[in-house]
Amino acid sequence: MEPGAWRNRTTVTEFILLGLTENIRLQPILFALFLCAYVVTVGGNLSILAAIFVEPKLHTPMYYFLGTLSLLDIGCITVTVPPLLACLLAQQCRVPYAACISQLFFFHLLAGVDCHLLTAMAYDRYLAICQPLTYSTCMSREVQGALVGICCTISFINAMTHTVAVSVLDFCGPNVVNHFYCDLPPLFQLSCSSIHLNGQLLFVGATFMGVIPMILISVSYAHVAAAVLRIRSAEGRKKAFSTCGSHLTVVCIFYGTGFFSYMRLGSVSASDKDKEIGIFNTILNPMLNPVIYSLRNPDVQGALKRVLTGKRPLE
């Protein structure tokens, strides 16, 4: 880099997010909808955490991971929705450069931990169903903590790599982002310099954060399916599959929307479809997770009822 180039590298000091709509009449309606979604999501996930905390029957590895997932969901929606609400309230959205880069980092950090935590949950189901005799040893508290630590470390490296790679790009105008939060593809479109390296990093990141976890999840559930089909009683098979159904539903929704967002780098122009997928990633997924995990789980339902009614758990 030539002398003085660093000072002139980034002339953009703020980004203008177009948000979900430019129709001023719709903005109060969207504000009310997303405020309700945020309250419901945070409340639902906090309820799951409270149920796991107060119910002794839920003090198991599966619910330890579910509690961690609830914390991540609260974090993910908090990174994106409160700034969106502020923009809708002000009817404009000017985001300082540093704030945009920070939002990008924390979103990818939390979403990345989510990716690998779902893999750890699939491994937990594999051990519980395929290796029941050694399950308590193989999934001890130390192992649970180590798995979560590995998830956080991998995600931190991925998020930091993308954040640094974006921060060294030249942004010399325009500064209008066709999205409602700062993310990689919309920012790539505004760069005045080459994004070839960023595209390669995004592809490698998608491989480590998406493709490899999906392969591991698929292998885990292939073994689970084979083990369940060997169970003779229909009731036993139903019970075994019921413990995996909620997790598989979350995996399909999470990875389906994630792959659509980040694996189509050939699409240069941003569109309203990107915003719709963004709503799924940042709002609907965290909001649906508590519903999905409690819908067909009598233990969680019972614990939630005791939390809401204030009754003490049965010893």
N, C-alpha and C positions, 0 to 999 in steps of 0.2 A: 504494500500500500504506500502511495507517495506521501511525502510530508504535507500535512494539512488536509489530507483526504478524510481523516477520521472526523474532523469538524464538520465536513460537508456531506458526510455519508448519509445521514438521515435528516432531511429537512422537515418531514412530517412530525409534528409534536402532538397531534391528536387525531383520532379517527372518528368519523361520523357513521354511526350504525343506522341503517335504514329501518331496522326493526321488522315487525311482522306486517305492518300496513302503514300507508301514508294517509289513509282516510281518518281524519280527526274525529269523526263521529263514532267510529268503531273503537277508538283507543280506550275510552272509559269502560266499554263492555269487556274488552280484552284485559284491562287492568283488574276488573272484578273477577273474571274467570281465572286468571293466573294467580291472583292473591288467594282465592279459594283453593286452587290446586296446590299452592305452596303450603298453606295451613294444613290441608288434608294429608299431604305427603309427610310433612314433619311430624304431625300428630300421629299418623299411622305407624311410622317407623319408631317413634318414641314409645308407642304402645307395645310394639313387638319387643323392644328392649326391656321395658318394664315387666312384661310377661315372662321373659326369659330370666330376668333377675329374681323375681319373687317366687317362681314355680320351681321347686327342686327337681321335678321330673324333666325339666328342660335344661338341666345343667349337664349337657352332653356335648361332644364335639360338633355334631350337626348344628345345634342351636348356638354354639359359640361362633361358628362361621356365619350363621344367619344374623346374629347380633352385630357382627362386624360389617356384614353387608348392609344392614340398616343404617349404621353410622356413615358408611360411604354414600348411601343414597341421600341422606340428609346433607352431606357435604357437597355432592354433585349439584343438587338443586339449589343450594344456597350460593354456589359460585355463579350461577347464571340467572336465576329468577329475580332476586332482589334488585340487581342492576337493571333488569328489564322493566320491573315495576316502576323504578325511578324514572326511566326514560319515558314510559307511557304516561306517567303523571306530569312530567315536564313537557311532554309532546315534542321532545327533541332528544337526541342521544349523542352527546359529544364525550368521547372517552379518551383521557390522556394516554399517550403512547405507553408509559410504564404500567398503567392500570390494565391496558389491553394485553400486554405481554404477561402480566401476572395472572390474569384470568385464564389465558391460554395454558400457562404452566399448571395451575391448580386443577383445571378441568381435566387435562390429560393425566395428571398424577392420580386423581381419584378414580377416573374411568379405567385407567390401566390397572390399578389395584383390584377393581371390580372384575376385570377380565380374568386375572389369575386366581382370584378368590373363588370364582365359579369353578375353575379347574380343581382347586383344593377341595371344594365341596363334592365334586364328582369322585375324586380319589377317596374321600371319606365314605361315600356310599359304596364304592367298590370294596373297601376293607370291611365295612359293616356286613355286607351281604355275601361276599366271596371268601372272606377270611374272618369269620365271626370269633373263632377261638383265640386269635391273636390280636383282635381289634383293640382291646383296651391298652395293650402294650404298644402296638404300632401307632395308635392315635392318642398318646399321652398328652398331658398339658404342655410339656416341653415341645413335643412335635407340633402341636397346634400353633404355639407361639412362633416356632421356627418357620412354619409354612406361611403364616401371615407376614413375618419379617421378610421372607424371600419375595413375596408378592409386592411388598412396599419397596424393596430395594430395586427390583427389576423395573417397576413403574417409575420410580424416581429417576433412574438412569435414562429411560425412554423420554420422559417429560422434559428433563433438563436438556437432553440432546436436541430435541425439537425447538425448545425455547431459545437456546443459544444460536441455533442455525437460523431461526427467524430474526433474531435481534441483530444479526450482522448483515441482513439484507438492506438494500437501499430503498427507502420509501420517499420519493420526491414528488408525489402527487399524481393522480387524485388520491384523496384519503377517505372516500365513501365506501363503506363495507356493506355489501348487500346481504346482511344477516342480522340476527338479534343478539349475538355474542361473538367474541373474538375467537376464531378457529383457524386452523392451518389453511385449508383450501381458499377461503375468501381473502386471506392476507396475501397468499401467493399471487393472486390476480392483481394486486396493487404494487407489487415489487417492480422497481426499475432495473434491477439486476437479475442475473440468471438464477433460476430456481431449480436447475438440474440436480444439484446436490441435495436440495430439500426434498425433491421428488424421490430420489433414491433412498434417503433416510426414512421417508414416510413409508415406502414400500417395505424396507427392512423392518421398520417398527411394526407395521401391520402384520408382517410374518411372525414376529416374536410375540406380539400382543394379541393376535387374532388366530392365525392359521395354526400355529403350534398348540396353543391351548385347546382349540377345537378338535385337533387330532387326538390329544390326550383325553379329552372328555369323551370322544367317540369310542376310543379304545376301552376306557373305563366302563362305559355303559354297554359295550358289546359283551364284556365279561359278566356284567351284572345281568343282562338279558339271558345269557346262557345259563347262569346259575339259577335264576328265577324259574326258567322253563324246566329245570330238573326237579323243582319242588312238586310233589305229587298232589297236594291238596290245593283246590281252587282258592280257598280262603287264604292260604299261605302265599300264593302267587299274587293275589290281589293286594295283600298287606305290603308285600315287598315292593311291588310296582308303585303303590300309593306314596311311599316315601321318596320316590324318584321323580314322580310326575311333575310336582311343583318346580323342582330344580330344572328339569328339562324345558318346561314352558318358559321360564325366565331366560335360560340360555338361548333358546330360539329367538325370542324377542330382542334380547340384547345384542347378540352377534349378527342377527339379520339386519337390523338398522345400522349397526356399526360398519359392517362390510359395505353396505350401500353408500355410506358417507365417505369412506376413505380409500376404497379400492377402485374408484373410477376416476383416475387422475387425467384421463383423456378428455374429460368434460371440462372445458376451460371456463365457460360462463356460469355464474351462479344463477339459480332460479328459485322460484317459490317452493319447488319440490325439496330443495336443500333445507329450507326453513321448516318444512313439514317433518322431515327426517330429524332435524335438530330438536323439534318439540318432543318427538318420541324419545330421543336419546337423553334429553336433559330434564324432561318433566313427566312424561307418561310412564317411562320405565320405573323411576323411583316411586311413583305414586301407585303403580300396579303391584309392585313386589310384595308389600304387606298383605294385599288382598289375595294374591296368588298363594302365598305361603300359609295363610290362615284359612283359606276357603275349604280345603278338604283335610284339615289337620285338627282333629278333636282335642288334642293336647294343647295346642296353641289357642284354640277357641275357648277352652275351659279356663286357661290362664288369663286370657283377655277379659273374660267375664268377671273373674275374681279381682282383677286390677280395677276394672271400671266400677264394680259394686263395693270394693273395699273389703271383701271377704278374705280371710287368711287362707293360705293353701293348706290342703290336707297333708298331714304328716305321713 
